[in-house]
């Protein structure tokens, strides 16, 4: 195993150098958009709530497809058998219809999660797996690649009659699901994604990326196996560092470290929304430390992150 376990300051120093280097590549997963876009568990809760509130249920159970199986969390039968039975009548096409509504990035600023990338040297590459459009909206001066497409805004969906059609599925569950061209929904990736122009562009840009930061992304619980294989085969062997940033970064760190035969894979166990705020506003203790090589002082950011975390406890 080619693993070098990072201490927090060493890993934050590598992230600081990543931010201070032109051409760095940032891979963004769902954790990069928390709390502005629902997580998978929150998607399930919101879809089930709207389904149950609508009060239209079929007499027979309805089999789930790949997407609805990936998203929907069944309630515990023993707690509420009736609720469990009703959820078994959820049309998969309704789930598909609700996802673009819920995944559309309509949060109002400030959004530190994405604004922090405006501090990074330009141009760098934002390789986002999210379909919320937040990176394109906020990260100016960078190359933003939306690998799985983008969900239209709520206003566009409303004008198109999207919600009306989705609600009609509850009465007519055999209606085909509404689809958005180019939008990849949660579930196992198809190999076809690698033929997208975004992957071809990323292939070229990765050649010059000394630093790669993977933020809030576990490759969809390895649903995104083709994206994982793409990155594992394209990240230059001469990379300076790879940063894996999430509350639980270990599995991805071990995988990449082994696949790349690299001792330069670092972990940062952190919630991105708090870490981004710490980078944007590190406090006044910078004068106590030597000038950092990179964008920010890792000691200041580490201290500020812990303070933000303590304030929410």
C-alpha positions as CSV (number, residue, x, y, z in Angstrom):
1,X,0.0,0.0,0.0
2,X,1.5,3.3,-1.1
3,X,0.0,5.4,1.7
4,X,1.4,8.4,3.5
5,X,-0.9,9.5,6.3
6,X,-1.1,13.3,6.5
7,X,-1.2,15.4,9.6
8,X,-3.6,18.3,9.4
9,X,-1.0,21.0,8.9
10,X,0.9,19.1,6.2
11,X,-2.3,18.3,4.3
12,X,-3.5,22.0,4.6
13,X,-0.1,23.1,3.4
14,X,-0.5,21.0,0.3
15,X,-4.0,22.4,-0.2
16,X,-2.6,25.9,0.2
17,X,-0.1,25.2,-2.6
18,X,-2.8,23.7,-4.7
19,X,-4.8,27.0,-4.4
20,X,-1.7,28.9,-5.2
21,X,-0.8,27.0,-8.4
22,X,-2.2,27.7,-11.9
23,X,-3.8,24.7,-13.5
24,X,-4.8,22.8,-10.4
25,X,-7.8,20.6,-10.8
26,X,-10.7,20.4,-8.3
27,X,-13.1,17.4,-8.4
28,X,-16.3,18.4,-6.7
29,X,-18.9,16.0,-5.4
30,X,-22.2,16.4,-3.5
31,X,-20.3,17.3,-0.3
32,X,-19.0,20.5,-2.0
33,X,-22.6,21.8,-2.2
34,X,-23.8,21.0,1.4
35,X,-26.0,22.5,2.8
36,X,-27.2,24.4,-0.2
37,X,-28.3,21.3,-2.2
38,X,-29.9,18.2,-0.6
39,X,-27.9,15.1,0.1
40,X,-29.2,11.7,-1.0
41,X,-30.9,11.1,2.4
42,X,-32.5,14.6,2.2
43,X,-33.6,13.9,-1.4
44,X,-35.4,10.8,-0.3
45,X,-37.1,12.6,2.6
46,X,-38.3,15.4,0.4
47,X,-39.6,13.2,-2.4
48,X,-41.4,10.9,0.0
49,X,-43.0,13.9,1.8
50,X,-44.3,15.4,-1.4
51,X,-45.5,12.0,-2.6
52,X,-47.4,11.2,0.6
53,X,-48.8,14.7,0.8
54,X,-50.2,14.4,-2.7
55,X,-52.4,11.5,-1.5
56,X,-52.7,9.7,-4.8
57,X,-51.7,6.0,-4.5
58,X,-52.0,3.1,-6.8
59,X,-53.7,-0.1,-5.6
60,X,-50.7,-2.3,-6.5
61,X,-47.1,-2.0,-5.5
62,X,-44.8,-0.6,-8.2
63,X,-41.3,-2.0,-8.9
64,X,-38.4,0.5,-8.6
65,X,-35.9,1.3,-11.3
66,X,-32.2,1.9,-10.8
67,X,-32.6,5.6,-10.0
68,X,-35.4,5.3,-7.5
69,X,-33.6,2.4,-5.9
70,X,-30.5,4.6,-5.5
71,X,-32.4,7.5,-4.0
72,X,-35.4,6.3,-2.0
73,X,-34.9,5.1,1.6
74,X,-37.7,2.9,2.8
75,X,-39.2,3.8,6.2
76,X,-38.9,1.1,8.8
77,X,-41.8,-1.2,8.4
78,X,-42.2,-1.9,12.2
79,X,-42.6,1.8,13.0
80,X,-45.4,2.5,10.5
81,X,-46.5,-0.4,8.3
82,X,-49.1,1.8,6.5
83,X,-46.5,4.4,5.5
84,X,-44.2,1.6,4.3
85,X,-47.0,0.1,2.1
86,X,-47.7,3.5,0.6
87,X,-44.1,4.1,-0.3
88,X,-44.1,0.8,-2.2
89,X,-46.5,2.5,-4.6
90,X,-44.2,5.3,-5.5
91,X,-43.8,5.6,-9.3
92,X,-40.1,5.7,-10.4
93,X,-40.9,8.3,-13.0
94,X,-42.1,10.6,-10.2
95,X,-38.7,10.3,-8.5
96,X,-37.0,11.1,-11.8
97,X,-39.3,14.1,-12.2
98,X,-38.6,15.5,-8.8
99,X,-34.8,15.2,-8.9
100,X,-34.1,18.1,-11.3
101,X,-36.4,20.3,-9.1
102,X,-34.5,19.5,-6.0
103,X,-31.0,19.5,-7.5
104,X,-31.3,22.8,-9.1
105,X,-28.8,25.3,-7.5
106,X,-31.0,28.2,-6.5
107,X,-29.4,29.1,-3.2
108,X,-28.8,32.8,-2.6
109,X,-25.3,34.2,-1.9
110,X,-23.1,34.2,0.0
111,X,-22.0,30.6,-0.9
112,X,-18.5,30.2,0.7
113,X,-18.3,26.6,-0.6
114,X,-17.8,27.9,-4.2
115,X,-16.7,31.5,-3.6
116,X,-13.5,30.1,-2.0
117,X,-12.4,28.9,-5.5
118,X,-12.3,32.6,-6.6
119,X,-9.2,32.9,-4.4
120,X,-7.4,30.1,-6.3
121,X,-4.9,31.0,-9.1
122,X,-6.6,31.3,-12.4
123,X,-7.2,29.5,-14.6
124,X,-7.6,26.3,-12.8
125,X,-10.1,23.5,-13.6
126,X,-13.4,22.8,-11.7
127,X,-14.3,19.2,-12.6
128,X,-17.8,19.1,-11.0
129,X,-20.0,16.0,-10.7
130,X,-22.8,18.1,-9.3
131,X,-25.7,19.2,-11.6
132,X,-26.7,22.2,-9.5
133,X,-24.9,24.7,-11.7
134,X,-23.3,26.5,-8.7
135,X,-19.7,26.2,-9.9
136,X,-20.5,27.7,-13.3
137,X,-22.5,30.5,-11.6
138,X,-19.9,31.5,-9.0
139,X,-16.4,30.3,-10.0
140,X,-15.3,33.0,-12.4
141,X,-12.1,32.9,-14.4
142,X,-11.8,29.1,-14.1
143,X,-12.6,26.3,-16.6
144,X,-15.8,24.7,-15.2
145,X,-16.6,21.3,-16.6
146,X,-20.0,19.9,-15.7
147,X,-19.3,16.2,-16.1
148,X,-22.9,15.0,-15.5
149,X,-24.7,18.0,-17.1
150,X,-26.8,20.7,-15.3
151,X,-30.3,20.8,-14.0
152,X,-32.4,23.8,-15.3
153,X,-33.3,26.5,-12.9
154,X,-36.6,26.4,-11.0
155,X,-37.9,29.2,-13.1
156,X,-37.2,27.3,-16.4
157,X,-38.8,24.1,-15.0
158,X,-41.9,26.1,-13.9
159,X,-42.3,27.7,-17.3
160,X,-42.0,24.3,-19.1
161,X,-44.8,22.7,-17.0
162,X,-42.3,20.3,-15.5
163,X,-44.0,20.2,-12.1
164,X,-47.5,19.7,-13.6
165,X,-46.3,16.8,-15.6
166,X,-44.5,15.2,-12.7
167,X,-47.6,15.4,-10.5
168,X,-49.7,13.8,-13.3
169,X,-47.4,10.7,-13.0
170,X,-49.0,10.0,-9.7
171,X,-52.4,9.4,-11.4
172,X,-50.9,7.8,-14.5
173,X,-47.8,6.0,-13.4
174,X,-47.2,4.5,-16.9
175,X,-46.3,7.9,-18.2
176,X,-42.7,8.1,-19.4
177,X,-40.4,10.0,-17.0
178,X,-39.5,13.6,-18.0
179,X,-35.9,13.8,-19.1
180,X,-33.4,16.5,-19.6
181,X,-30.8,15.9,-22.4
182,X,-27.3,15.4,-21.0
183,X,-28.4,15.3,-17.4
184,X,-27.0,12.2,-15.6
185,X,-29.1,11.2,-12.6
186,X,-27.9,9.3,-9.5
187,X,-27.2,5.6,-10.1
188,X,-24.5,3.5,-11.8
189,X,-22.7,5.5,-14.5
190,X,-22.8,4.4,-18.1
191,X,-19.5,4.0,-20.0
192,X,-21.0,6.5,-22.5
193,X,-20.0,9.4,-20.1
194,X,-16.4,9.1,-21.2
195,X,-17.4,10.1,-24.7
196,X,-18.6,13.5,-23.5
197,X,-16.7,16.6,-24.6
198,X,-16.1,17.5,-20.9
199,X,-14.1,14.3,-20.4
200,X,-12.0,14.9,-23.5
201,X,-11.3,18.5,-22.3
202,X,-10.4,17.2,-18.8
203,X,-8.1,14.6,-20.3
204,X,-6.0,17.4,-21.8
205,X,-6.1,19.6,-18.8
206,X,-5.1,16.9,-16.4
207,X,-1.7,16.5,-18.1
208,X,-0.7,19.9,-16.7
209,X,-2.3,19.5,-13.2
210,X,0.4,19.2,-10.5
211,X,-2.3,19.3,-7.8
212,X,-5.7,17.5,-7.7
213,X,-8.2,18.2,-4.9
214,X,-11.2,15.9,-4.5
215,X,-13.8,17.7,-2.5
216,X,-16.8,16.0,-0.9
217,X,-16.8,13.1,-3.5
218,X,-16.8,9.4,-2.9
219,X,-17.4,8.6,-6.6
220,X,-21.1,8.1,-5.9
221,X,-20.4,5.2,-3.5
222,X,-18.5,3.9,-6.6
223,X,-21.5,4.3,-8.8
224,X,-19.3,6.6,-10.8
225,X,-16.8,3.8,-11.6
226,X,-16.0,5.2,-15.1
227,X,-15.1,8.6,-13.7
228,X,-13.0,6.9,-11.1
229,X,-11.2,4.9,-13.7
230,X,-10.7,8.0,-15.8
231,X,-9.1,10.0,-13.1
232,X,-7.0,7.1,-11.8
233,X,-5.6,6.6,-15.2
234,X,-5.1,10.3,-16.2
235,X,-3.7,11.9,-13.0
236,X,-0.1,12.5,-13.9
237,X,2.3,10.1,-12.1
238,X,4.5,13.2,-11.5
239,X,1.8,15.0,-9.5
240,X,2.8,17.2,-6.6
241,X,-0.1,16.2,-4.3
242,X,-3.6,14.8,-4.3
243,X,-6.0,16.0,-1.6
244,X,-9.0,14.0,-0.5
245,X,-11.3,16.3,1.5
246,X,-14.5,15.0,3.2
247,X,-15.7,14.1,6.7
248,X,-14.7,10.5,5.9
249,X,-11.9,10.5,3.3
250,X,-10.2,7.3,4.1
251,X,-11.6,4.9,1.5
252,X,-11.0,7.2,-1.4
253,X,-7.6,8.1,-0.2
254,X,-6.6,4.4,0.1
255,X,-8.0,3.6,-3.3
256,X,-6.2,6.4,-5.1
257,X,-3.0,5.9,-3.2
258,X,-2.9,2.2,-4.2
259,X,-4.1,2.8,-7.8
260,X,-1.5,5.6,-8.4
261,X,1.3,3.9,-6.4
262,X,1.7,7.3,-4.8
263,X,2.9,8.5,-1.4
264,X,1.6,12.0,-2.1
265,X,-2.1,11.3,-1.5
266,X,-3.2,13.4,1.6
267,X,-6.5,13.4,3.5
268,X,-8.3,16.3,5.1
269,X,-11.1,15.1,7.4
270,X,-13.3,18.2,7.2
271,X,-16.7,19.5,6.3
272,X,-16.1,21.6,3.1
273,X,-18.6,24.3,4.0
274,X,-16.7,25.1,7.2
275,X,-13.3,24.6,5.7
276,X,-14.1,27.0,2.9
277,X,-15.3,29.6,5.4
278,X,-12.1,29.2,7.3
279,X,-10.0,29.7,4.1
280,X,-12.0,32.9,3.2
281,X,-11.7,34.3,6.8
282,X,-8.8,32.8,8.6
283,X,-8.7,35.4,11.4
284,X,-5.9,37.6,12.6
285,X,-3.3,35.1,13.9
286,X,-1.4,35.1,10.5
287,X,1.2,37.4,12.0
288,X,2.3,34.7,14.4
289,X,3.4,32.4,11.6
290,X,5.9,32.6,8.8
291,X,4.6,33.7,5.4
292,X,3.1,30.5,3.8
293,X,4.2,29.0,0.5
294,X,0.8,29.0,-1.2
295,X,-2.4,30.9,-0.8
296,X,-3.2,30.7,2.9
297,X,-1.6,30.0,6.3
298,X,-2.5,26.4,7.2
299,X,-2.1,27.1,10.9
300,X,-4.6,30.0,10.8
301,X,-7.1,28.0,8.7
302,X,-6.8,24.9,11.0
303,X,-7.5,27.1,14.0
304,X,-10.4,28.9,12.4
305,X,-12.0,25.7,11.1
306,X,-11.9,24.2,14.7
307,X,-13.5,27.4,16.0
308,X,-16.3,27.3,13.4
309,X,-16.9,23.7,14.2
310,X,-17.0,24.3,18.0
311,X,-19.5,27.2,17.4
312,X,-22.0,24.8,15.9
313,X,-21.7,22.1,18.5
